[in-house]
Amino acid sequence: MRVLYLYCHPLPESFRAAIMAEIRAGLRQAGHEVDFCDLHAESFNPVLSAEERRGYHAVPENHAPVESYIRRVERVEALVLSFPTWSFGLPDMLKGFFDRVFIPGVPSRCRMAWQSRI
């Protein structure tokens, strides 16, 4: 199975990093193809710019700023999320990922990509 492992923690020496290493090893050991996405290491920008907000509903033009991440989501069959809970919620970077990547037009693109494999 193709898995997107979405990891969001700024400290490589954290307990979360140790958990991440074990999960990645377990997924590979089970024969899964893992696309590891460390949002901090990849310097993902979680900020929705004014220009992106103005074009938020303009499909497919709104996909351009995050197209590479949308393609990664389309290619997988499973999504693993690994993050700490800070202030009773998601870290801002992960929330920004969802806000910027799962935008209008993306769910239908993913649904078509996933259904074509069935």
C-alpha positions in Angstrom: 0.0 0.0 0.0 1.2 3.5 -0.8 1.2 5.6 2.4 1.8 9.3 2.9 3.3 9.8 6.3 2.7 13.4 7.3 5.0 14.4 10.2 4.9 17.7 12.0 7.3 18.3 14.8 10.2 20.8 14.9 12.6 18.9 17.2 14.5 16.0 15.7 15.4 14.8 19.3 11.8 14.7 20.5 9.9 11.7 21.8 7.6 12.2 18.8 10.6 11.7 16.5 11.4 8.4 18.2 7.8 7.3 17.7 8.0 8.4 14.0 11.1 6.3 13.4 9.4 3.2 14.8 6.3 3.8 12.8 8.2 4.3 9.6 10.2 1.2 10.2 7.1 -0.8 10.9 5.4 0.4 7.7 8.4 -0.5 5.6 8.8 -3.8 7.3 5.1 -4.6 6.5 5.9 -3.9 2.8 4.3 -0.5 2.5 5.7 2.1 0.1 6.1 5.2 2.3 6.2 8.8 1.1 7.6 10.6 4.2 6.7 14.3 4.4 8.3 16.1 7.3 6.7 19.5 7.1 9.4 21.3 9.1 12.3 19.7 7.2 10.6 20.5 3.9 10.1 24.1 5.1 6.4 23.9 4.2 4.8 27.4 4.4 1.5 27.1 6.3 0.5 30.7 5.6 -2.4 31.2 3.1 -1.3 34.4 1.3 -3.7 37.2 0.4 -3.4 36.2 -3.3 -4.2 32.6 -2.5 -7.2 33.6 -0.5 -8.5 35.7 -3.3 -8.2 32.8 -5.7 -9.3 30.2 -3.2 -12.4 29.1 -5.2 -10.7 29.4 -8.7 -10.3 25.7 -9.6 -7.8 24.6 -10.9 -5.7 27.8 -10.7 -5.9 27.6 -6.9 -3.9 24.3 -6.9 -0.7 25.9 -8.4 1.0 27.0 -5.1 0.8 23.6 -3.5 0.5 21.3 -6.6 3.4 19.1 -5.5 1.7 18.3 -2.2 -1.7 17.7 -3.9 0.0 15.2 -6.2 1.5 13.4 -3.2 -2.0 13.1 -1.6 -3.5 11.8 -4.9 -0.9 9.0 -5.2 -1.5 7.4 -1.9 -3.9 4.9 -0.5 -3.5 5.8 3.2 -2.5 8.8 5.2 -0.6 8.6 8.5 -0.6 11.8 10.7 2.0 12.2 13.4 2.0 15.4 15.5 1.9 16.6 19.0 -1.3 18.2 20.5 -0.4 21.7 21.4 -3.0 24.0 23.1 -5.7 21.4 22.6 -5.3 21.2 18.8 -3.1 20.7 15.8 0.2 22.5 15.4 -0.2 25.6 13.2 2.0 24.1 10.5 -0.3 21.0 10.1 -3.4 23.1 10.2 -1.9 25.3 7.5 -1.2 22.2 5.5 -4.8 21.2 5.5 -6.0 24.7 4.9 -3.6 25.2 1.9 -3.7 21.6 0.3 -7.3 20.4 0.8 -8.8 23.3 -1.1 -11.7 23.5 -3.5 -11.3 21.0 -6.3 -8.8 18.8 -4.5 -11.2 16.3 -2.9 -12.7 15.5 -6.3 -9.2 15.2 -7.9 -8.3 12.7 -5.1 -11.5 10.8 -5.4 -11.0 10.3 -9.2 -7.4 9.3 -8.6 -8.3 6.8 -5.9 -11.3 5.4 -7.8 -9.2 4.8 -10.9 -7.2 2.2 -8.8 -10.2 0.2 -7.7 
